[in-house]
Amino acid sequence: MAKPFTRRHWLQSLAALGSFSVAPALRAADDAGNTVRIGRVLPHSVPAFASMARQRTQGADACMAHANASGGIHGQRIVVLDRDDGYDATRAARETQSLLAQEGVFALLGAFGTPTVPAVIEVAERMGAPLVGAASIANDARHPPRRWIFPVRVSAVEEATASVRHQVTLGAQRFLVLASREAYGPSGAAAYTSALRRAGRTFSELAFEKGDDAKRVATQLLQTRPEVIFISVLPKPFAGVLRAYREGGGAARIFGLSVMRVEDLRAELGPQAVGIGLSQPVPAPTSPTSALAGQYRAHLAHLDPAAQPSFHGLEGYLEARVLVEGLRRAGPRATREQLVRALESFRPLDLDGLLVRYGAGDRTGSTFTELVMLGSGASIVR
């Protein structure tokens, strides 16, 4: 699994790709004035993240298909060009560069991935192209605020803070942060440890490799006797650890970040997934009371009647809603600079009950988060 992307890795990628030139101040409409070209780079070919990429793509496409059916953006149809980054930083940089330099896309949408988002951000900044929806457990998109980058979802630290605050309120005293050393594991663990320190709580930490003996890891958990375990792990290696832990009598409450798909946890853990809590950056996609979720379901059904609503699908939909509204506010045949100013006018923007805020030097995006619990069958308990 890919390691976290660092500045050194970026410089190596830059050398491999050759020098970058700053793109001209492209306008939203193409030469014929008929379409707005948007680029999107996601890890479609990586088994651990392919389903997540598909859900996010479906959600965003549902939003943009609705916009096109409603007359487009000032009469111009949105066209999305997709590329696969393979969850690899160098490949993500190369594909983003290609979309901007060779394909002439106007803006970028919906990048995600701990190793890949920094690479996409670097290219977007260097090429002077807006990126809406940079989703990563690390906080690369917000700190420092970057002129061309507009994160949408709440930060992972704020997600973790919601879970920590909830358990502190319930009187929990003994906390443990469990992380795998692959993928997003270290970054998610850092979010939880930061939240626990902010809350003034002591805690234990345990990290393991995917090839480590699950019973040994479970034994260490049992010896620590936590009341609450905050996890930042891939569902597959976690499954063996949890089974051994429960068989050994472990009864700690378990919470994870939204990067863990509900569907993956159910598939890997079966009945033992029941009771696991997850923080989420969007309302439940099946919520009967959320206007945003209702719009998402309606537009998704119109795009593909067989598609199932999901948290990651709703997140992709939300990112596209932000981009579409920015394009509308930017005006016909807008420049990239005009799109940036239009997005910065969200102070805040109310998207059917969910607020998104930007401004000059402000890349807050959304601060929404809520906790859900996996129930029996396919149910979600809020």
C-alpha positions as CSV (number, residue, x, y, z in Angstrom):
1,M,0.0,0.0,0.0
2,A,1.3,3.5,-0.8
3,K,3.2,5.4,1.8
4,P,2.3,9.0,2.8
5,F,3.2,11.5,0.2
6,T,6.0,13.9,1.3
7,R,7.6,17.0,-0.3
8,R,10.6,14.7,-1.2
9,H,8.3,12.4,-3.1
10,W,6.8,15.4,-4.9
11,L,10.1,16.6,-6.0
12,Q,10.9,13.1,-7.3
13,S,7.6,13.1,-9.2
14,L,8.3,16.6,-10.6
15,A,11.7,15.4,-12.0
16,A,10.0,12.4,-13.5
17,L,7.3,14.4,-15.2
18,G,9.5,17.2,-16.5
19,S,9.0,20.9,-15.9
20,F,5.5,22.4,-15.5
21,S,4.3,25.5,-17.2
22,V,1.5,27.6,-15.9
23,A,-1.7,27.2,-17.9
24,P,-3.3,30.2,-19.5
25,A,-6.4,31.8,-17.8
26,L,-8.8,29.4,-19.4
27,R,-12.4,30.3,-19.6
28,A,-15.2,27.9,-18.4
29,A,-16.7,27.5,-21.9
30,D,-14.8,25.7,-24.6
31,D,-14.0,27.4,-27.9
32,A,-17.5,26.6,-29.2
33,G,-19.1,27.9,-26.0
34,N,-21.0,24.6,-25.6
35,T,-19.3,22.8,-22.7
36,V,-17.5,23.2,-19.4
37,R,-14.8,20.6,-19.0
38,I,-14.0,19.3,-15.5
39,G,-11.2,16.9,-14.6
40,R,-11.4,14.2,-11.9
41,V,-8.7,11.8,-10.7
42,L,-9.7,8.9,-8.5
43,P,-8.3,5.4,-7.5
44,H,-10.7,3.4,-9.6
45,S,-8.4,0.4,-10.1
46,V,-7.4,-0.2,-6.5
47,P,-9.5,-2.9,-4.8
48,A,-9.5,-1.2,-1.3
49,F,-10.8,2.1,-2.7
50,A,-12.6,1.2,-6.0
51,S,-16.0,1.0,-4.5
52,M,-15.5,4.3,-2.7
53,A,-14.4,5.9,-6.0
54,R,-17.4,4.5,-7.8
55,Q,-19.8,5.8,-5.1
56,R,-18.3,9.3,-5.1
57,T,-18.3,9.4,-8.9
58,Q,-22.0,8.4,-9.0
59,G,-23.0,11.0,-6.5
60,A,-21.1,13.8,-8.3
61,D,-22.4,12.6,-11.7
62,A,-26.0,12.6,-10.4
63,C,-25.6,16.3,-9.5
64,M,-24.0,17.3,-12.7
65,A,-26.5,15.3,-14.8
66,H,-29.3,17.2,-13.1
67,A,-27.6,20.5,-13.8
68,N,-27.2,19.6,-17.4
69,A,-30.9,18.6,-17.7
70,S,-31.9,21.9,-16.2
71,G,-30.1,23.9,-18.9
72,G,-26.5,23.5,-17.8
73,I,-24.3,26.3,-16.6
74,H,-25.4,29.5,-18.4
75,G,-26.4,27.2,-21.3
76,Q,-23.2,25.2,-21.3
77,R,-23.1,21.5,-20.6
78,I,-20.8,20.1,-17.9
79,V,-18.4,17.3,-19.3
80,V,-16.3,15.3,-16.9
81,L,-13.0,13.7,-17.9
82,D,-12.0,10.9,-15.6
83,R,-8.5,9.5,-14.9
84,D,-7.4,6.7,-12.6
85,D,-4.5,7.5,-10.2
86,G,-4.0,4.0,-8.9
87,Y,-3.7,5.4,-5.3
88,D,-0.2,6.4,-6.3
89,A,1.2,10.0,-5.9
90,T,3.4,10.0,-9.0
91,R,0.6,8.7,-11.2
92,A,-1.9,11.2,-9.6
93,A,0.4,14.1,-10.5
94,R,0.9,12.8,-14.0
95,E,-2.8,12.4,-14.7
96,T,-3.7,15.8,-13.2
97,Q,-1.0,17.4,-15.3
98,S,-2.4,15.7,-18.4
99,L,-6.0,16.8,-17.7
100,L,-4.9,20.4,-17.3
101,A,-2.2,20.7,-20.0
102,Q,-3.3,18.3,-22.7
103,E,-7.1,18.1,-22.2
104,G,-7.6,21.7,-21.2
105,V,-10.0,21.1,-18.3
106,F,-11.2,24.3,-16.6
107,A,-11.3,23.0,-13.0
108,L,-10.8,19.8,-11.0
109,L,-13.3,17.9,-8.8
110,G,-13.3,15.4,-6.0
111,A,-9.7,14.1,-5.5
112,F,-9.3,11.8,-2.5
113,G,-6.6,9.7,-0.9
114,T,-3.9,10.2,1.7
115,P,-1.0,9.8,-0.6
116,T,-2.6,11.3,-3.8
117,V,-4.3,14.5,-2.6
118,P,-1.1,16.3,-1.9
119,A,0.1,15.5,-5.4
120,V,-3.1,16.8,-7.0
121,I,-3.0,19.9,-4.9
122,E,0.6,20.6,-6.0
123,V,-0.3,20.4,-9.7
124,A,-3.5,22.4,-9.3
125,E,-1.6,25.2,-7.5
126,R,1.2,25.2,-10.0
127,M,-1.1,25.2,-13.0
128,G,-3.5,27.8,-11.4
129,A,-6.6,25.6,-11.6
130,P,-9.4,25.4,-8.9
131,L,-9.8,22.1,-7.2
132,V,-13.1,21.5,-5.4
133,G,-13.4,18.7,-2.9
134,A,-9.9,17.6,-1.9
135,A,-10.7,14.8,0.7
136,S,-7.9,13.4,2.8
137,I,-7.5,12.4,6.4
138,A,-4.5,14.6,6.5
139,N,-5.3,18.3,6.5
140,D,-3.3,19.3,3.4
141,A,-6.1,21.2,1.8
142,R,-6.8,23.6,4.6
143,H,-3.6,24.4,6.4
144,P,-2.2,26.6,5.1
145,P,-5.2,27.9,3.1
146,R,-4.4,27.6,-0.6
147,R,-5.9,30.0,-3.1
148,W,-6.9,27.3,-5.7
149,I,-8.0,24.6,-3.3
150,F,-11.5,24.3,-1.9
151,P,-12.0,21.4,0.5
152,V,-15.6,20.6,1.2
153,R,-15.9,17.9,3.9
154,V,-15.1,18.6,7.6
155,S,-11.5,17.9,8.6
156,A,-10.6,14.5,10.0
157,V,-9.5,16.1,13.3
158,E,-13.0,17.6,13.7
159,E,-14.5,14.2,12.9
160,A,-12.3,12.6,15.6
161,T,-13.2,15.4,18.0
162,A,-16.9,14.6,17.7
163,S,-16.3,11.0,18.6
164,V,-14.0,11.9,21.5
165,R,-16.4,14.5,22.9
166,H,-19.2,12.0,22.7
167,Q,-17.4,9.4,24.7
168,V,-16.0,11.9,27.3
169,T,-19.6,13.1,27.8
170,L,-20.6,9.5,28.6
171,G,-17.8,9.2,31.2
172,A,-15.3,7.1,29.4
173,Q,-11.8,7.2,30.9
174,R,-9.6,4.6,29.1
175,F,-8.9,5.2,25.4
176,L,-6.8,3.4,22.9
177,V,-6.0,4.4,19.3
178,L,-5.5,1.4,17.0
179,A,-4.0,1.9,13.6
180,S,-2.6,-0.1,10.7
181,R,0.6,1.1,9.2
182,E,-0.9,1.0,5.7
183,A,-2.9,3.5,3.6
184,Y,-4.6,6.1,5.8
185,G,-3.8,4.4,9.1
186,P,-1.1,6.8,10.5
187,S,-3.0,9.9,9.4
188,G,-6.2,8.7,11.0
189,A,-4.4,7.8,14.2
190,A,-2.9,11.3,14.3
191,A,-6.4,12.8,14.0
192,Y,-7.6,10.8,17.0
193,T,-4.5,11.5,19.1
194,S,-4.8,15.2,18.4
195,A,-8.5,15.2,19.4
196,L,-7.7,13.3,22.6
197,R,-4.9,15.7,23.5
198,R,-7.2,18.7,22.9
199,A,-9.7,17.1,25.3
200,G,-7.0,16.7,27.9
201,R,-7.2,12.9,27.9
202,T,-4.5,10.2,28.3
203,F,-4.6,7.3,25.9
204,S,-2.7,4.3,24.6
205,E,-1.6,3.6,21.1
206,L,-1.1,0.4,19.1
207,A,-0.1,0.1,15.5
208,F,0.2,-3.1,13.5
209,E,1.1,-4.4,10.0
210,K,-1.5,-6.2,7.8
211,G,0.7,-9.3,8.0
212,D,0.9,-9.3,11.8
213,D,-0.7,-12.1,13.8
214,A,-4.3,-11.0,14.7
215,K,-4.3,-12.9,18.0
216,R,-1.2,-11.2,19.2
217,V,-2.6,-7.8,18.4
218,A,-5.9,-8.8,20.1
219,T,-3.9,-9.9,23.2
220,Q,-2.3,-6.5,23.5
221,L,-5.7,-4.9,23.3
222,L,-7.1,-7.1,26.0
223,Q,-4.1,-6.4,28.2
224,T,-4.6,-2.6,27.9
225,R,-8.3,-3.0,28.8
226,P,-9.6,0.1,27.0
227,E,-13.2,1.3,27.3
228,V,-13.1,2.9,23.9
229,I,-11.0,1.9,20.8
230,F,-10.6,4.5,18.1
231,I,-9.6,2.7,14.9
232,S,-7.8,3.9,11.7
233,V,-7.4,0.6,9.9
234,L,-8.4,-1.1,6.6
235,P,-11.4,-3.3,7.3
236,K,-9.8,-6.5,6.1
237,P,-6.9,-6.7,8.5
238,F,-9.1,-5.3,11.3
239,A,-11.6,-8.2,10.9
240,G,-9.2,-10.8,12.3
241,V,-8.1,-8.6,15.1
242,L,-11.7,-7.8,16.2
243,R,-12.8,-11.5,16.1
244,A,-9.9,-12.5,18.3
245,Y,-10.5,-9.5,20.6
246,R,-14.2,-10.3,21.0
247,E,-13.5,-14.1,21.5
248,G,-11.1,-13.1,24.3
249,G,-13.8,-11.2,26.1
250,G,-13.0,-7.7,24.9
251,A,-16.0,-5.4,25.1
252,A,-14.7,-1.9,24.3
253,R,-16.8,0.5,22.3
254,I,-15.3,1.0,18.8
255,F,-15.3,4.1,16.7
256,G,-13.9,4.9,13.2
257,L,-13.6,7.7,10.7
258,S,-15.8,8.2,7.7
259,V,-13.1,7.0,5.3
260,M,-14.1,3.5,6.4
261,R,-17.1,2.5,4.3
262,V,-20.1,1.0,6.0
263,E,-20.4,-1.6,3.3
264,D,-16.8,-2.7,3.7
265,L,-17.1,-3.1,7.4
266,R,-20.3,-5.2,7.0
267,A,-18.7,-7.4,4.3
268,E,-15.5,-8.1,6.4
269,L,-17.0,-8.3,9.9
270,G,-20.4,-9.7,9.4
271,P,-22.5,-9.6,12.6
272,Q,-19.6,-8.2,14.5
273,A,-19.9,-4.9,12.7
274,V,-23.1,-4.2,14.6
275,G,-22.4,-1.5,17.2
276,I,-19.4,0.1,15.6
277,G,-19.7,3.8,15.5
278,L,-18.5,6.0,12.6
279,S,-18.2,9.8,12.3
280,Q,-19.7,11.1,9.0
281,P,-19.3,14.4,7.2
282,V,-22.7,14.3,5.6
283,P,-26.2,13.4,6.8
284,A,-27.3,9.7,6.5
285,P,-28.0,9.2,2.8
286,T,-31.4,7.6,3.6
287,S,-32.4,10.3,6.1
288,P,-36.1,11.2,5.7
289,T,-35.5,14.6,7.3
290,S,-32.4,15.9,5.4
291,A,-33.4,17.9,2.3
292,L,-29.8,17.4,1.0
293,A,-30.1,13.6,1.3
294,G,-33.5,13.7,-0.4
295,Q,-32.2,15.7,-3.4
296,Y,-29.3,13.3,-3.7
297,R,-31.5,10.3,-3.7
298,A,-33.8,11.8,-6.3
299,H,-31.0,12.8,-8.6
300,L,-29.2,9.5,-8.1
301,A,-32.3,7.5,-9.0
302,H,-32.7,9.6,-12.2
303,L,-29.1,8.9,-13.2
304,D,-29.2,5.2,-12.3
305,P,-32.3,3.6,-10.8
306,A,-30.2,0.6,-9.6
307,A,-27.7,2.7,-7.7
308,Q,-27.8,2.5,-3.9
309,P,-27.5,5.7,-1.8
310,S,-24.3,5.8,0.3
311,F,-22.4,8.2,2.5
312,H,-19.5,8.5,0.1
313,G,-22.0,9.0,-2.8
314,L,-23.6,11.9,-0.9
315,E,-20.2,13.4,-0.2
316,G,-19.4,13.3,-4.0
317,Y,-22.8,14.8,-4.6
318,L,-22.1,17.6,-2.1
319,E,-18.7,18.4,-3.7
320,A,-20.4,18.7,-7.2
321,R,-23.1,20.9,-5.7
322,V,-20.4,23.3,-4.5
323,L,-18.7,23.3,-7.9
324,V,-21.9,23.8,-9.8
325,E,-23.0,26.7,-7.6
326,G,-19.5,28.3,-8.0
327,L,-19.7,28.0,-11.8
328,R,-23.1,29.6,-11.8
329,R,-22.0,32.5,-9.6
330,A,-18.9,33.0,-11.8
331,G,-21.0,33.9,-14.8
332,P,-20.9,33.0,-18.5
333,R,-17.5,32.2,-20.0
334,A,-15.9,32.8,-16.6
335,T,-12.1,32.7,-16.0
336,R,-10.6,30.5,-13.3
337,E,-10.0,33.6,-11.2
338,Q,-13.7,34.4,-11.4
339,L,-14.5,30.9,-10.3
340,V,-12.2,31.4,-7.3
341,R,-13.9,34.7,-6.4
342,A,-17.3,33.1,-6.8
343,L,-16.5,30.2,-4.4
344,E,-15.1,32.7,-1.9
345,S,-18.5,34.4,-1.9
346,F,-19.9,31.4,0.0
347,R,-20.2,33.1,3.4
348,P,-21.8,30.6,4.0
349,L,-23.7,28.8,1.2
350,D,-26.7,26.8,2.5
351,L,-27.0,23.6,0.5
352,D,-30.4,22.3,1.7
353,G,-29.4,22.5,5.4
354,L,-25.7,21.9,5.2
355,L,-23.5,25.1,5.3
356,V,-20.3,25.5,3.3
357,R,-18.1,28.6,3.9
358,Y,-15.2,30.1,2.1
359,G,-13.6,33.5,1.8
360,A,-10.4,35.3,1.1
361,G,-7.9,33.2,3.1
362,D,-10.7,31.0,4.4
363,R,-11.0,27.4,3.2
364,T,-13.3,26.1,6.0
365,G,-15.7,24.3,3.7
366,S,-18.3,22.3,5.8
367,T,-18.1,21.8,9.6
368,F,-20.9,19.3,9.6
369,T,-20.3,15.9,11.4
370,E,-22.5,13.4,13.1
371,L,-22.0,10.0,14.7
372,V,-23.8,6.9,13.4
373,M,-23.8,3.3,14.6
374,L,-24.0,0.2,12.4
375,G,-27.2,-1.7,13.3
376,S,-28.4,-5.1,12.3
377,G,-29.0,-5.9,8.7
378,A,-28.3,-2.8,6.6
379,S,-29.6,-0.4,9.3
380,I,-27.9,2.7,10.5
381,V,-28.6,4.1,13.9
382,R,-28.1,7.9,14.4
